[in-house]
């Protein structure tokens, strides 16, 4: 009889652990889906902002480079939830280079931070 109680308690523990594991998996999936949705929304918004250039007008290389770099930086920050260290690694530049470009181009980093204003730890 005591062995049934032990097995019964262990079964309950296993069931609780499985339920907790399912909650964690579901939470991770929801977080991932939210991140993907936010990334897609930002990409759609960037398509609206990037209007085609007028061929008759002057095209300045420096303006086009700045626009291109800004979009790359915004994309990297979006993919890393605002983590500048990981974004710099993703872009293949030094952190100081990324920081200077963020300041020069006035890119709002807070827009890319994880929910709750907490930044993710560099991996």
C-alpha angles and dihedrals in degrees: 000000000000090000090058090054092050092047090045092052092047090050090052090050091050091049091050092048091050091049090049090047090051090051091051092048091048091048091050091049092049091049091050092048091049091050092049091049092050091048091050091049091051091049091050090049091050089054090056092050095049102076118182115266120247109247091209091054125077118270115209116204093212091055092049092047090051092050091048094047092047092055092047092050092046090050093049092048090049092051092049097042091243096312102145095192092057092041091054090049090048091051093044095238135116118267091242090054091051092047092051092049091048089054095042093049093038095232110177104232093188089071090069102044121118117265114285092034092275118136121221118249115254113258 
